[in-house]
């Protein structure tokens, strides 16, 4: 298992236990607009806290709403998919492909 896969699975297991999940988001991969879109789209399911780091990255703390803990694994997984898809859409729009 790669380190990245292990980290993703650890993040998902944290959410399933009802604890906040912290997603480190590099600015060269996840532009601010992609993060804002994900937060807006998932605000019904989660609460969020953004913490900007000195290196320009963002720590996105995700807390699945207590009434949805049974679906936390799926919600956080879908959030990660949404974030990546939004980032890719913005990258393609920027480079014209």
DAJOSUL-V869212 format. One record per helix or strand of 3 or more residues. SS is the DSSP state (A for helix, B for strand). FROM is the first residue (numbers start at 1). LEN is the number of residues. Records with the same first field share a line. If there is no record, write none. Layout:
BEGIN
SS->FROM-LEN + FROM-LEN
END
This chain:
BEGIN
A->3-14 + 32-11 + 66-30
B->21-5 + 46-7 + 58-7
END
